[in-house]
Structure formats: structure tokens, C-alpha cells
Amino acid sequence: MNTHFLSNDNRSEGSPISPIEEIIADIKAGKMVVLVDDEDRENEGDLVIAAEHADASQINFMARQGCGLICLTLTEERADQFELGPMTGNNTDPHGTAFTVSIDAKHGISTGISAGDRATTIDVLLQEDGHAGDLVSPGHLFPLIARDGGVLERAGHTEASVDLAVIAGLKPAAVICEIMNEDGTMARLPDLTLFAAKHELKIGAIEDLIAWRAKEQLMSALMSEKARHSSCQQLVS
């Protein structure tokens, strides 16, 4: 079965992929979604929720149902604010996944691994006046740095999750977790469709987000050009 993710405009009516506008709306409302990338890339689905909505119950759901690694995606600016250095000085990951050192909150937690402890650590990273002294390393939360250009620069779950949070008008950070099958294999689109239906979650495609952002960028450029042209005409007249 070919599970190549077509842009939403070209999908059949029965496609399990929801329009990207619905995914953005769910993220804005604090809901969790499933986000899939292309089969020619990782061909995986991640649970995604905006970081500011990631409480202990959401982290517990990710741990028990997603079963993958729970990561906090954030901007390079926020990583620099907390002095989060790279996990390795020689990143040989084929997809260039930008892990930083693992972290825990310095205060307000026990061992750092519980859902509540990880939610506390996430909250620390969202504080505008936070700093490196609020964290300890190594820890039980794994930050990932998104590229500045988002999905237009790198078509990964890291960039897509941060882009979704920003588009939804939330803080530029998200929590993600890969979805595994019960037998330990990675869930693919047919598995993810069943998973999403069981837990009443919508599935979004990174490819659709790329198309949405490219369209918005083009419209913005056209509006700027139109405004510039109008200004020039006024000067001439």
C-alpha cells in the first residue's frame, strides 16, 4: 500500500488526513493531534501538543499510548536563553535531528521521570524570565531545536510542531512523542488511522503544513508588492 502523503487538496474524500486548518484549530484549542511526515522521510507519526497545554495528564497519555521518546521542541532563541548545548558535537543523524542535552527542572520535582515532573520541566522552559540556573542536566526531558525557517527549511516533526504552535498564536514550543505499535514497531499510516480513531484525534500531514506556509508566504509577498506599487503610484501622482 502506497502511503505517500498527498497535499490535502489532492486527497480522496475518504482520506484519514484532516485539513491543516482543522489541525491548527485543535492545537489552538489545546488538543493533541497526530502529525505524519512523508514515507520517503521517517514515515512516522508523532503525537503533538502545544507546550503550554502539556500538563501531566497529556504527558502520561504520550508515555502510555505513544510509547516513543517524549521531546520538547523549541526555537534556537529559547535554547540559547537556557544555554542548552547540543547533545553531541558531531551530529551524524541522517535527518539532522537537533537534540540538546537532556534536562530536568532544578526545583519542584522528585526524580524527574514522572509525568508531573516532566510537565514541570516543560513549564520552566516556557518562562520568559527563565535561565540556565533553573535546570539541571542530564535529565529526563529531551529538547529539540527547530530550524528558524520551520518546515520551509526542514520537513521534520520538530519544525512542524513549533510552526503549528506559532500559527495557532501560542508560545513557540511543543511536546512530541513518536507512536509505536504494541509489538514495538513504528506505527505507519494504516496503524495511525486506527490509533487516531480509537483516541478521537485528528491526523495532520507535514506536507500540508508546508503547502499552507508556502501559500501564506506568497500571499504576504504579493500584498507587500501591491502596497509598494500603490505607494509608488501615489508618489508619481
C-alpha positions in Angstrom: 0.0 0.0 0.0 1.4 3.4 -1.0 1.1 5.7 2.0 2.6 8.8 0.3 1.0 11.8 1.8 -0.7 13.9 -0.9 -1.4 17.6 -0.2 -4.9 17.9 1.2 -6.4 19.5 -2.0 -5.5 16.3 -3.9 -6.6 13.7 -1.4 -9.7 11.5 -1.8 -12.8 12.2 0.2 -12.1 9.2 2.5 -8.5 10.2 3.4 -7.7 9.9 7.1 -5.7 13.2 6.9 -7.6 16.2 8.2 -7.3 19.7 6.6 -4.4 21.6 8.1 -6.8 24.3 9.2 -8.5 21.8 11.4 -5.2 20.7 12.9 -4.2 24.3 13.6 -7.6 24.9 15.3 -7.1 21.8 17.5 -3.6 22.9 18.5 -5.0 26.3 19.4 -7.7 24.7 21.5 -5.2 22.7 23.5 -5.9 19.4 21.9 -3.4 16.8 20.9 -3.1 15.7 17.2 -1.2 13.1 15.3 1.3 14.5 12.8 2.7 12.4 10.0 5.7 13.1 7.7 6.4 11.7 4.2 7.0 8.0 3.6 10.3 8.9 1.9 11.5 10.5 5.2 10.9 9.0 8.6 7.4 7.7 7.6 6.3 8.1 11.2 3.5 9.7 13.2 4.0 11.8 16.3 1.6 12.9 19.0 1.8 16.7 19.1 0.5 19.2 21.6 1.4 22.9 22.2 3.8 23.0 25.1 1.7 25.4 27.1 -1.1 22.9 27.1 1.1 19.9 28.0 0.0 19.1 31.6 0.7 15.9 33.5 -2.3 14.0 32.0 -1.1 14.8 28.5 2.4 13.6 29.2 1.1 10.5 30.8 -1.0 9.8 27.7 2.0 10.2 25.5 4.1 7.8 27.6 1.4 5.1 27.9 -0.2 5.3 24.5 2.5 6.8 22.2 5.3 4.8 23.8 8.1 6.8 22.0 10.6 9.4 23.3 8.9 12.5 24.7 10.6 15.6 23.5 10.2 19.4 23.8 10.5 21.3 20.6 11.6 24.9 20.8 13.3 27.7 19.0 17.0 28.3 18.9 16.5 31.6 20.7 14.8 29.8 23.7 17.5 27.1 23.7 20.1 29.9 23.9 18.3 31.6 26.7 18.6 28.4 28.8 22.1 27.6 27.5 21.1 24.3 26.1 24.1 22.9 24.2 23.9 20.2 21.6 23.8 16.6 22.8 26.8 15.9 20.6 29.4 18.0 18.8 29.3 15.6 15.8 25.6 15.2 14.8 25.6 12.3 12.3 21.8 11.7 12.4 20.7 11.3 8.8 17.8 13.7 9.3 19.8 16.2 11.3 17.6 16.0 14.4 18.9 18.7 16.7 18.9 17.2 20.2 20.2 19.3 23.0 21.4 17.9 26.4 18.7 16.3 28.4 17.2 18.3 31.2 15.2 18.4 34.4 13.8 21.3 36.4 16.1 22.2 39.3 13.2 22.8 41.7 9.7 21.4 42.2 10.3 17.8 41.1 11.4 14.5 42.5 13.3 12.1 40.2 12.3 13.9 37.1 10.8 11.0 35.2 7.1 11.1 36.3 4.6 12.7 34.0 4.1 15.5 36.6 7.8 16.1 36.8 8.3 16.3 33.1 5.3 18.7 32.9 7.0 20.9 35.5 10.3 20.9 33.5 8.4 21.9 30.4 6.7 24.8 32.2 10.2 26.0 33.3 11.3 26.2 29.7 8.2 28.4 28.9 9.0 31.1 31.4 10.0 34.3 29.7 12.4 35.2 32.6 13.8 31.7 32.9 17.5 30.9 32.7 20.0 28.1 32.8 20.1 28.1 36.6 16.5 26.8 36.6 17.6 23.5 35.1 19.9 20.5 35.8 21.4 18.2 33.2 21.3 15.4 32.4 17.6 14.8 32.9 14.5 13.1 31.6 13.2 15.6 29.1 14.8 15.9 25.6 14.7 19.3 23.9 14.9 19.6 20.1 15.8 22.8 18.4 13.7 23.8 15.3 15.3 25.4 12.3 14.5 29.1 12.0 12.7 28.6 8.7 10.4 26.0 10.1 9.0 23.4 7.7 10.1 25.5 4.7 13.6 24.8 5.8 13.3 21.3 7.2 10.3 19.0 6.9 10.5 17.4 10.3 8.2 16.9 13.3 10.4 19.3 15.3 9.8 22.3 12.9 6.2 21.3 12.1 5.2 21.3 15.8 6.8 24.7 16.5 5.2 26.1 13.4 1.8 24.9 14.4 2.1 26.5 17.9 3.2 29.8 16.3 0.4 29.8 13.7 -2.1 29.0 16.5 -0.9 32.1 18.4 0.7 30.2 21.2 4.3 30.1 22.6 6.7 28.7 20.0 7.2 25.3 21.7 5.5 21.9 21.5 5.8 18.5 23.0 6.0 15.5 20.7 6.2 11.7 21.0 6.6 9.0 18.3 3.8 6.5 18.1 4.7 2.8 18.3 2.6 -0.3 17.8 2.0 -2.7 20.6 4.7 -5.1 19.1 7.3 -2.4 19.3 7.4 -1.5 15.6 6.8 2.0 14.4 3.2 2.9 13.6 2.6 3.7 9.9 -0.4 5.4 8.3 -2.8 2.4 8.5 -1.9 1.9 12.1 -2.1 5.6 12.9 -5.5 5.8 11.3 -6.8 3.2 13.8 -4.9 4.8 16.7 -6.4 8.2 15.9 -9.9 6.9 15.6 -9.6 5.0 18.9 -8.4 8.1 20.8 -10.5 10.6 18.8 -7.5 12.5 17.5 -7.1 14.2 14.1 -4.3 13.3 11.8 -2.4 16.1 10.0 0.4 15.9 7.4 3.6 17.9 7.4 3.3 18.2 3.7 0.0 20.1 4.1 1.6 22.5 6.5 4.5 23.1 4.1 1.9 23.9 1.4 0.0 26.2 3.8 3.0 28.1 4.8 4.3 28.5 1.3 0.9 29.9 0.2 0.8 32.3 3.2 4.3 33.4 2.4 3.4 34.0 -1.2 0.3 36.0 -0.3 2.3 38.1 2.1 4.9 38.8 -0.6 2.1 39.7 -3.1 0.4 42.1 -0.6 3.8 43.7 0.1 4.4 44.2 -3.6 0.9 45.6 -4.1 1.4 48.1 -1.2 4.8 49.1 -2.6 3.3 49.6 -6.1 0.4 51.6 -4.7 2.9 53.8 -2.7 5.0 54.4 -5.8 1.9 55.5 -7.8 0.9 58.0 -5.1 4.4 59.5 -5.2 4.2 59.8 -9.0 0.8 61.4 -8.9 
